[in-house]
Each structure stands twice: as C-alpha cells, then as structure tokens.
C-alpha cells in the first residue's frame, strides 16, 4: 500500500480551520502552519464562510462567525444549529 503524502489539512474541509484562525484576528497567510494550505481550498473555504454569513467581504468574522467559531462542529453544521 502506497503512503498518502497529502497533508491532512489539504484533504479535509478548510472552513473550520479558517474560521478558527480568522476568529483569532490573524490572516491565514500570516499564520505559520506546519503544512501549507492549498490556495484552492482556502478560496473555497472563504466562499463557503461568506455564504454562511460567518465572514464579511473583508474576511473579518461577523458576530455570527465569532459564535460559530466557538462550536466544535463544521461551520455548515453550526449554521444549521444556530
């Protein structure tokens, strides 16, 4: 069996990671991760978070986004809960 060399952060949804980082007031590009996130995943994550109302057009968390960041679930599931 061949080992999968793709980092976990690039194999899963990035919305939760993005929301947690943005909730701390840090831009993802300024945050040093062990493995770099795929730019396509970042863009898709931003798009999803904007559609959920978790971030605004300036990539800043909204009040709803800050609340969503406190939940231990994916933002799409948190949106359903709220």
Gaussian input, Z-matrix of N, CA and C with variables (Angstrom, degrees):
# hf/3-21g

backbone

0 1
 N
 C     1     B1
 C     2     B2     1     A1
 N     3     B3     2     A2     1     D1
 C     4     B4     3     A3     2     D2
 C     5     B5     4     A4     3     D3
 N     6     B6     5     A5     4     D4
 C     7     B7     6     A6     5     D5
 C     8     B8     7     A7     6     D6
 N     9     B9     8     A8     7     D7
 C    10    B10     9     A9     8     D8
 C    11    B11    10    A10     9     D9
 N    12    B12    11    A11    10    D10
 C    13    B13    12    A12    11    D11
 C    14    B14    13    A13    12    D12
 N    15    B15    14    A14    13    D13
 C    16    B16    15    A15    14    D14
 C    17    B17    16    A16    15    D15
 N    18    B18    17    A17    16    D16
 C    19    B19    18    A18    17    D17
 C    20    B20    19    A19    18    D18
 N    21    B21    20    A20    19    D19
 C    22    B22    21    A21    20    D20
 C    23    B23    22    A22    21    D21
 N    24    B24    23    A23    22    D22
 C    25    B25    24    A24    23    D23
 C    26    B26    25    A25    24    D24
 N    27    B27    26    A26    25    D25
 C    28    B28    27    A27    26    D26
 C    29    B29    28    A28    27    D27
 N    30    B30    29    A29    28    D28
 C    31    B31    30    A30    29    D29
 C    32    B32    31    A31    30    D30
 N    33    B33    32    A32    31    D31
 C    34    B34    33    A33    32    D32
 C    35    B35    34    A34    33    D33
 N    36    B36    35    A35    34    D34
 C    37    B37    36    A36    35    D35
 C    38    B38    37    A37    36    D36
 N    39    B39    38    A38    37    D37
 C    40    B40    39    A39    38    D38
 C    41    B41    40    A40    39    D39
 N    42    B42    41    A41    40    D40
 C    43    B43    42    A42    41    D41
 C    44    B44    43    A43    42    D42
 N    45    B45    44    A44    43    D43
 C    46    B46    45    A45    44    D44
 C    47    B47    46    A46    45    D45
 N    48    B48    47    A47    46    D46
 C    49    B49    48    A48    47    D47
 C    50    B50    49    A49    48    D48
 N    51    B51    50    A50    49    D49
 C    52    B52    51    A51    50    D50
 C    53    B53    52    A52    51    D51
 N    54    B54    53    A53    52    D52
 C    55    B55    54    A54    53    D53
 C    56    B56    55    A55    54    D54
 N    57    B57    56    A56    55    D55
 C    58    B58    57    A57    56    D56
 C    59    B59    58    A58    57    D57
 N    60    B60    59    A59    58    D58
 C    61    B61    60    A60    59    D59
 C    62    B62    61    A61    60    D60
 N    63    B63    62    A62    61    D61
 C    64    B64    63    A63    62    D62
 C    65    B65    64    A64    63    D63
 N    66    B66    65    A65    64    D64
 C    67    B67    66    A66    65    D65
 C    68    B68    67    A67    66    D66
 N    69    B69    68    A68    67    D67
 C    70    B70    69    A69    68    D68
 C    71    B71    70    A70    69    D69
 N    72    B72    71    A71    70    D70
 C    73    B73    72    A72    71    D71
 C    74    B74    73    A73    72    D72
 N    75    B75    74    A74    73    D73
 C    76    B76    75    A75    74    D74
 C    77    B77    76    A76    75    D75
 N    78    B78    77    A77    76    D76
 C    79    B79    78    A78    77    D77
 C    80    B80    79    A79    78    D78
 N    81    B81    80    A80    79    D79
 C    82    B82    81    A81    80    D80
 C    83    B83    82    A82    81    D81
 N    84    B84    83    A83    82    D82
 C    85    B85    84    A84    83    D83
 C    86    B86    85    A85    84    D84
 N    87    B87    86    A86    85    D85
 C    88    B88    87    A87    86    D86
 C    89    B89    88    A88    87    D87
 N    90    B90    89    A89    88    D88
 C    91    B91    90    A90    89    D89
 C    92    B92    91    A91    90    D90
 N    93    B93    92    A92    91    D91
 C    94    B94    93    A93    92    D92
 C    95    B95    94    A94    93    D93
 N    96    B96    95    A95    94    D94
 C    97    B97    96    A96    95    D95
 C    98    B98    97    A97    96    D96
 N    99    B99    98    A98    97    D97
 C   100   B100    99    A99    98    D98
 C   101   B101   100   A100    99    D99
 N   102   B102   101   A101   100   D100
 C   103   B103   102   A102   101   D101
 C   104   B104   103   A103   102   D102
 N   105   B105   104   A104   103   D103
 C   106   B106   105   A105   104   D104
 C   107   B107   106   A106   105   D105
 N   108   B108   107   A107   106   D106
 C   109   B109   108   A108   107   D107
 C   110   B110   109   A109   108   D108
 N   111   B111   110   A110   109   D109
 C   112   B112   111   A111   110   D110
 C   113   B113   112   A112   111   D111
 N   114   B114   113   A113   112   D112
 C   115   B115   114   A114   113   D113
 C   116   B116   115   A115   114   D114
 N   117   B117   116   A116   115   D115
 C   118   B118   117   A117   116   D116
 C   119   B119   118   A118   117   D117
 N   120   B120   119   A119   118   D118
 C   121   B121   120   A120   119   D119
 C   122   B122   121   A121   120   D120
 N   123   B123   122   A122   121   D121
 C   124   B124   123   A123   122   D122
 C   125   B125   124   A124   123   D123
 N   126   B126   125   A125   124   D124
 C   127   B127   126   A126   125   D125
 C   128   B128   127   A127   126   D126
 N   129   B129   128   A128   127   D127
 C   130   B130   129   A129   128   D128
 C   131   B131   130   A130   129   D129
 N   132   B132   131   A131   130   D130
 C   133   B133   132   A132   131   D131
 C   134   B134   133   A133   132   D132
 N   135   B135   134   A134   133   D133
 C   136   B136   135   A135   134   D134
 C   137   B137   136   A136   135   D135
 N   138   B138   137   A137   136   D136
 C   139   B139   138   A138   137   D137
 C   140   B140   139   A139   138   D138
 N   141   B141   140   A140   139   D139
 C   142   B142   141   A141   140   D140
 C   143   B143   142   A142   141   D141
 N   144   B144   143   A143   142   D142
 C   145   B145   144   A144   143   D143
 C   146   B146   145   A145   144   D144
 N   147   B147   146   A146   145   D145
 C   148   B148   147   A147   146   D146
 C   149   B149   148   A148   147   D147
 N   150   B150   149   A149   148   D148
 C   151   B151   150   A150   149   D149
 C   152   B152   151   A151   150   D150
 N   153   B153   152   A152   151   D151
 C   154   B154   153   A153   152   D152
 C   155   B155   154   A154   153   D153
 N   156   B156   155   A155   154   D154
 C   157   B157   156   A156   155   D155
 C   158   B158   157   A157   156   D156
 N   159   B159   158   A158   157   D157
 C   160   B160   159   A159   158   D158
 C   161   B161   160   A160   159   D159
 N   162   B162   161   A161   160   D160
 C   163   B163   162   A162   161   D161
 C   164   B164   163   A163   162   D162
 N   165   B165   164   A164   163   D163
 C   166   B166   165   A165   164   D164
 C   167   B167   166   A166   165   D165
 N   168   B168   167   A167   166   D166
 C   169   B169   168   A168   167   D167
 C   170   B170   169   A169   168   D168
 N   171   B171   170   A170   169   D169
 C   172   B172   171   A171   170   D170
 C   173   B173   172   A172   171   D171
 N   174   B174   173   A173   172   D172
 C   175   B175   174   A174   173   D173
 C   176   B176   175   A175   174   D174
 N   177   B177   176   A176   175   D175
 C   178   B178   177   A177   176   D176
 C   179   B179   178   A178   177   D177
 N   180   B180   179   A179   178   D178
 C   181   B181   180   A180   179   D179
 C   182   B182   181   A181   180   D180
 N   183   B183   182   A182   181   D181
 C   184   B184   183   A183   182   D182
 C   185   B185   184   A184   183   D183
 N   186   B186   185   A185   184   D184
 C   187   B187   186   A186   185   D185
 C   188   B188   187   A187   186   D186
 N   189   B189   188   A188   187   D187
 C   190   B190   189   A189   188   D188
 C   191   B191   190   A190   189   D189
 N   192   B192   191   A191   190   D190
 C   193   B193   192   A192   191   D191
 C   194   B194   193   A193   192   D192
 N   195   B195   194   A194   193   D193
 C   196   B196   195   A195   194   D194
 C   197   B197   196   A196   195   D195
 N   198   B198   197   A197   196   D196
 C   199   B199   198   A198   197   D197
 C   200   B200   199   A199   198   D198
 N   201   B201   200   A200   199   D199
 C   202   B202   201   A201   200   D200
 C   203   B203   202   A202   201   D201
 N   204   B204   203   A203   202   D202
 C   205   B205   204   A204   203   D203
 C   206   B206   205   A205   204   D204
 N   207   B207   206   A206   205   D205
 C   208   B208   207   A207   206   D206
 C   209   B209   208   A208   207   D207
 N   210   B210   209   A209   208   D208
 C   211   B211   210   A210   209   D209
 C   212   B212   211   A211   210   D210
 N   213   B213   212   A212   211   D211
 C   214   B214   213   A213   212   D212
 C   215   B215   214   A214   213   D213
 N   216   B216   215   A215   214   D214
 C   217   B217   216   A216   215   D215
 C   218   B218   217   A217   216   D216
 N   219   B219   218   A218   217   D217
 C   220   B220   219   A219   218   D218
 C   221   B221   220   A220   219   D219
 N   222   B222   221   A221   220   D220
 C   223   B223   222   A222   221   D221
 C   224   B224   223   A223   222   D222
 N   225   B225   224   A224   223   D223
 C   226   B226   225   A225   224   D224
 C   227   B227   226   A226   225   D225
 N   228   B228   227   A227   226   D226
 C   229   B229   228   A228   227   D227
 C   230   B230   229   A229   228   D228
 N   231   B231   230   A230   229   D229
 C   232   B232   231   A231   230   D230
 C   233   B233   232   A232   231   D231
 N   234   B234   233   A233   232   D232
 C   235   B235   234   A234   233   D233
 C   236   B236   235   A235   234   D234
 N   237   B237   236   A236   235   D235
 C   238   B238   237   A237   236   D236
 C   239   B239   238   A238   237   D237
 N   240   B240   239   A239   238   D238
 C   241   B241   240   A240   239   D239
 C   242   B242   241   A241   240   D240
 N   243   B243   242   A242   241   D241
 C   244   B244   243   A243   242   D242
 C   245   B245   244   A244   243   D243

   B1=1.4517
   B2=1.5378
   B3=1.2890
   B4=1.4587
   B5=1.5263
   B6=1.3237
   B7=1.4717
   B8=1.5302
   B9=1.3211
   B10=1.4627
   B11=1.5230
   B12=1.3106
   B13=1.4595
   B14=1.5250
   B15=1.3244
   B16=1.4556
   B17=1.5271
   B18=1.3133
   B19=1.4626
   B20=1.5265
   B21=1.3215
   B22=1.4656
   B23=1.5268
   B24=1.3125
   B25=1.4637
   B26=1.5296
   B27=1.3319
   B28=1.4588
   B29=1.5257
   B30=1.3282
   B31=1.4597
   B32=1.5226
   B33=1.3009
   B34=1.4601
   B35=1.5228
   B36=1.3301
   B37=1.4720
   B38=1.5192
   B39=1.3082
   B40=1.4551
   B41=1.5245
   B42=1.3260
   B43=1.4660
   B44=1.5235
   B45=1.3214
   B46=1.4598
   B47=1.5318
   B48=1.3345
   B49=1.4640
   B50=1.5195
   B51=1.3268
   B52=1.4610
   B53=1.5245
   B54=1.3147
   B55=1.4531
   B56=1.5275
   B57=1.3289
   B58=1.4721
   B59=1.5286
   B60=1.3288
   B61=1.4699
   B62=1.5221
   B63=1.3379
   B64=1.4664
   B65=1.5220
   B66=1.3243
   B67=1.4615
   B68=1.5174
   B69=1.3202
   B70=1.4626
   B71=1.5312
   B72=1.3327
   B73=1.4602
   B74=1.5177
   B75=1.3200
   B76=1.4647
   B77=1.5238
   B78=1.3182
   B79=1.4568
   B80=1.5227
   B81=1.2934
   B82=1.4640
   B83=1.5223
   B84=1.3160
   B85=1.4629
   B86=1.5255
   B87=1.3365
   B88=1.4685
   B89=1.5197
   B90=1.3388
   B91=1.4588
   B92=1.5149
   B93=1.3123
   B94=1.4609
   B95=1.5256
   B96=1.3116
   B97=1.4548
   B98=1.5271
   B99=1.3202
   B100=1.4610
   B101=1.5225
   B102=1.3124
   B103=1.4587
   B104=1.5204
   B105=1.3093
   B106=1.4644
   B107=1.5200
   B108=1.3231
   B109=1.4592
   B110=1.5217
   B111=1.3122
   B112=1.4511
   B113=1.5299
   B114=1.3227
   B115=1.4740
   B116=1.5303
   B117=1.3233
   B118=1.4671
   B119=1.5262
   B120=1.3430
   B121=1.4673
   B122=1.5291
   B123=1.3161
   B124=1.4599
   B125=1.5330
   B126=1.3133
   B127=1.4646
   B128=1.5271
   B129=1.3290
   B130=1.4583
   B131=1.5286
   B132=1.3250
   B133=1.4649
   B134=1.5190
   B135=1.3417
   B136=1.4614
   B137=1.5288
   B138=1.3261
   B139=1.4633
   B140=1.5269
   B141=1.3210
   B142=1.4657
   B143=1.5185
   B144=1.3406
   B145=1.4635
   B146=1.5284
   B147=1.3289
   B148=1.4723
   B149=1.5238
   B150=1.3462
   B151=1.4633
   B152=1.5250
   B153=1.3285
   B154=1.4622
   B155=1.5248
   B156=1.3322
   B157=1.4590
   B158=1.5150
   B159=1.3350
   B160=1.4606
   B161=1.5278
   B162=1.3300
   B163=1.4694
   B164=1.5190
   B165=1.3349
   B166=1.4586
   B167=1.5270
   B168=1.2957
   B169=1.4597
   B170=1.5137
   B171=1.3341
   B172=1.4646
   B173=1.5274
   B174=1.3302
   B175=1.4742
   B176=1.5186
   B177=1.3138
   B178=1.4685
   B179=1.5257
   B180=1.3313
   B181=1.4668
   B182=1.5243
   B183=1.3089
   B184=1.4639
   B185=1.5364
   B186=1.3246
   B187=1.4705
   B188=1.5261
   B189=1.3176
   B190=1.4670
   B191=1.5292
   B192=1.3259
   B193=1.4642
   B194=1.5161
   B195=1.3304
   B196=1.4687
   B197=1.5314
   B198=1.3083
   B199=1.4653
   B200=1.5303
   B201=1.3125
   B202=1.4597
   B203=1.5254
   B204=1.3258
   B205=1.4630
   B206=1.5233
   B207=1.3230
   B208=1.4581
   B209=1.5268
   B210=1.3250
   B211=1.4652
   B212=1.5292
   B213=1.3240
   B214=1.4679
   B215=1.5312
   B216=1.3142
   B217=1.4632
   B218=1.5218
   B219=1.3270
   B220=1.4627
   B221=1.5269
   B222=1.3342
   B223=1.4651
   B224=1.5241
   B225=1.3261
   B226=1.4672
   B227=1.5275
   B228=1.3287
   B229=1.4629
   B230=1.5399
   B231=1.3240
   B232=1.4705
   B233=1.5275
   B234=1.3125
   B235=1.4577
   B236=1.5261
   B237=1.3205
   B238=1.4696
   B239=1.5265
   B240=1.3332
   B241=1.4665
   B242=1.5307
   B243=1.3336
   B244=1.4614
   B245=1.5149
   A1=108.47
   A2=115.29
   A3=120.50
   A4=110.20
   A5=116.03
   A6=121.02
   A7=109.95
   A8=115.70
   A9=121.17
   A10=107.52
   A11=116.55
   A12=120.91
   A13=113.02
   A14=116.70
   A15=120.42
   A16=109.02
   A17=115.68
   A18=120.64
   A19=110.30
   A20=116.14
   A21=121.93
   A22=111.44
   A23=116.80
   A24=120.57
   A25=111.62
   A26=117.37
   A27=121.26
   A28=112.92
   A29=117.67
   A30=121.01
   A31=112.08
   A32=117.96
   A33=121.22
   A34=110.26
   A35=115.50
   A36=120.44
   A37=109.13
   A38=115.53
   A39=120.30
   A40=113.79
   A41=117.53
   A42=120.16
   A43=112.54
   A44=117.09
   A45=120.20
   A46=110.64
   A47=116.36
   A48=120.68
   A49=109.92
   A50=116.85
   A51=120.56
   A52=111.36
   A53=116.84
   A54=120.37
   A55=111.25
   A56=117.25
   A57=120.75
   A58=110.75
   A59=117.37
   A60=121.02
   A61=110.45
   A62=117.24
   A63=120.73
   A64=110.86
   A65=117.25
   A66=121.74
   A67=112.97
   A68=116.39
   A69=121.12
   A70=111.72
   A71=116.40
   A72=120.57
   A73=113.26
   A74=116.95
   A75=121.74
   A76=108.44
   A77=116.71
   A78=120.71
   A79=108.86
   A80=117.02
   A81=121.93
   A82=110.99
   A83=116.88
   A84=119.81
   A85=112.06
   A86=117.57
   A87=121.71
   A88=112.72
   A89=116.79
   A90=121.52
   A91=108.74
   A92=116.38
   A93=120.35
   A94=110.17
   A95=114.97
   A96=121.67
   A97=108.98
   A98=117.15
   A99=120.56
   A100=109.45
   A101=116.52
   A102=122.44
   A103=107.92
   A104=116.57
   A105=120.87
   A106=110.77
   A107=114.65
   A108=119.99
   A109=109.05
   A110=115.38
   A111=122.13
   A112=108.47
   A113=118.72
   A114=120.74
   A115=113.56
   A116=117.96
   A117=120.63
   A118=110.43
   A119=117.50
   A120=120.94
   A121=110.76
   A122=116.36
   A123=120.61
   A124=109.79
   A125=116.97
   A126=121.04
   A127=111.41
   A128=116.78
   A129=120.15
   A130=110.66
   A131=116.66
   A132=120.84
   A133=112.07
   A134=116.50
   A135=120.38
   A136=110.62
   A137=116.46
   A138=120.52
   A139=110.49
   A140=116.39
   A141=120.61
   A142=111.12
   A143=116.92
   A144=120.72
   A145=111.35
   A146=117.10
   A147=120.19
   A148=110.44
   A149=116.57
   A150=120.39
   A151=111.72
   A152=117.28
   A153=121.62
   A154=112.37
   A155=116.75
   A156=120.68
   A157=112.87
   A158=117.13
   A159=121.45
   A160=112.51
   A161=116.51
   A162=120.67
   A163=108.50
   A164=114.74
   A165=119.08
   A166=109.85
   A167=117.31
   A168=122.41
   A169=114.25
   A170=117.11
   A171=121.59
   A172=112.00
   A173=116.19
   A174=123.24
   A175=112.75
   A176=115.64
   A177=121.37
   A178=107.95
   A179=117.40
   A180=119.22
   A181=111.41
   A182=115.81
   A183=121.79
   A184=107.13
   A185=116.27
   A186=119.20
   A187=110.03
   A188=115.27
   A189=120.21
   A190=110.55
   A191=116.98
   A192=121.30
   A193=112.64
   A194=116.81
   A195=120.11
   A196=110.39
   A197=116.15
   A198=120.14
   A199=110.11
   A200=116.62
   A201=121.04
   A202=111.71
   A203=117.09
   A204=121.59
   A205=112.16
   A206=117.90
   A207=121.34
   A208=112.66
   A209=117.30
   A210=120.90
   A211=110.27
   A212=117.78
   A213=120.94
   A214=113.22
   A215=117.05
   A216=121.01
   A217=109.82
   A218=115.17
   A219=120.47
   A220=109.30
   A221=118.53
   A222=121.25
   A223=114.52
   A224=118.27
   A225=118.54
   A226=111.26
   A227=117.14
   A228=120.56
   A229=110.63
   A230=115.55
   A231=120.00
   A232=109.64
   A233=116.88
   A234=121.36
   A235=110.51
   A236=117.42
   A237=121.62
   A238=109.28
   A239=116.83
   A240=121.15
   A241=110.58
   A242=115.62
   A243=119.45
   A244=111.17
   D1=130.32
   D2=-178.59
   D3=-82.42
   D4=137.48
   D5=179.57
   D6=-71.02
   D7=140.57
   D8=176.54
   D9=-87.67
   D10=119.11
   D11=-176.17
   D12=-95.82
   D13=5.28
   D14=178.46
   D15=-78.51
   D16=128.09
   D17=179.73
   D18=-63.57
   D19=145.22
   D20=-178.50
   D21=-56.22
   D22=-38.03
   D23=-177.90
   D24=-63.30
   D25=-21.57
   D26=178.52
   D27=-99.65
   D28=-0.07
   D29=178.12
   D30=-104.65
   D31=-8.32
   D32=-176.76
   D33=-121.25
   D34=172.88
   D35=176.24
   D36=-64.02
   D37=138.01
   D38=-177.24
   D39=-95.11
   D40=-5.17
   D41=-174.07
   D42=-58.17
   D43=-44.23
   D44=-176.67
   D45=-65.19
   D46=-43.53
   D47=179.06
   D48=-63.56
   D49=-46.23
   D50=-179.73
   D51=-60.68
   D52=-44.66
   D53=-178.19
   D54=-64.62
   D55=-40.74
   D56=178.59
   D57=-64.07
   D58=-43.65
   D59=-179.70
   D60=-67.40
   D61=-46.76
   D62=179.68
   D63=-64.06
   D64=-33.64
   D65=178.31
   D66=-64.60
   D67=-22.18
   D68=176.99
   D69=-88.17
   D70=1.37
   D71=178.46
   D72=81.18
   D73=20.29
   D74=-178.21
   D75=-115.57
   D76=137.66
   D77=174.30
   D78=-79.78
   D79=143.42
   D80=-176.91
   D81=-58.71
   D82=-36.86
   D83=-179.49
   D84=-67.80
   D85=-21.67
   D86=178.65
   D87=-91.95
   D88=-11.95
   D89=-175.93
   D90=-89.73
   D91=125.96
   D92=-177.27
   D93=-88.94
   D94=108.30
   D95=177.16
   D96=-99.13
   D97=155.92
   D98=177.73
   D99=-61.74
   D100=-46.06
   D101=176.43
   D102=-114.56
   D103=134.71
   D104=179.29
   D105=-70.37
   D106=141.87
   D107=175.94
   D108=-78.74
   D109=143.84
   D110=177.18
   D111=-66.62
   D112=127.32
   D113=-179.62
   D114=-55.36
   D115=-33.76
   D116=177.98
   D117=-65.77
   D118=-38.26
   D119=177.24
   D120=-66.78
   D121=-38.14
   D122=179.00
   D123=-63.36
   D124=-47.60
   D125=-179.61
   D126=-62.31
   D127=-42.70
   D128=177.98
   D129=-64.57
   D130=-39.27
   D131=177.56
   D132=-63.25
   D133=-45.20
   D134=177.50
   D135=-60.25
   D136=-43.80
   D137=-179.50
   D138=-60.14
   D139=-46.12
   D140=-179.87
   D141=-63.13
   D142=-44.47
   D143=-179.47
   D144=-63.82
   D145=-37.35
   D146=176.54
   D147=-64.62
   D148=-43.64
   D149=179.86
   D150=-63.30
   D151=-32.10
   D152=178.80
   D153=-80.65
   D154=-9.87
   D155=-178.04
   D156=79.43
   D157=19.47
   D158=-178.88
   D159=-84.34
   D160=-27.16
   D161=177.12
   D162=-133.19
   D163=156.92
   D164=178.56
   D165=-95.34
   D166=-172.57
   D167=-178.49
   D168=-66.14
   D169=-17.78
   D170=178.58
   D171=-97.59
   D172=14.14
   D173=-179.53
   D174=61.82
   D175=31.82
   D176=175.49
   D177=-104.26
   D178=139.27
   D179=179.18
   D180=-64.67
   D181=138.37
   D182=174.10
   D183=-83.84
   D184=176.00
   D185=175.58
   D186=-57.99
   D187=-42.51
   D188=177.96
   D189=-62.67
   D190=-40.65
   D191=179.65
   D192=-64.11
   D193=-39.28
   D194=177.70
   D195=-65.02
   D196=-38.48
   D197=176.51
   D198=-67.15
   D199=-42.83
   D200=179.68
   D201=-61.29
   D202=-35.19
   D203=-178.68
   D204=-65.28
   D205=-20.85
   D206=-179.52
   D207=-80.52
   D208=-17.27
   D209=-179.30
   D210=-81.44
   D211=145.51
   D212=179.12
   D213=-87.54
   D214=25.49
   D215=-178.72
   D216=-121.88
   D217=166.31
   D218=176.48
   D219=-60.03
   D220=144.98
   D221=-178.88
   D222=-53.90
   D223=-35.29
   D224=179.09
   D225=-65.10
   D226=-38.61
   D227=177.63
   D228=-71.30
   D229=-38.70
   D230=178.68
   D231=-62.28
   D232=-39.54
   D233=178.40
   D234=-59.43
   D235=-40.75
   D236=178.63
   D237=-64.54
   D238=-42.19
   D239=-179.08
   D240=-63.03
   D241=-44.01
   D242=-179.03
   D243=-70.30

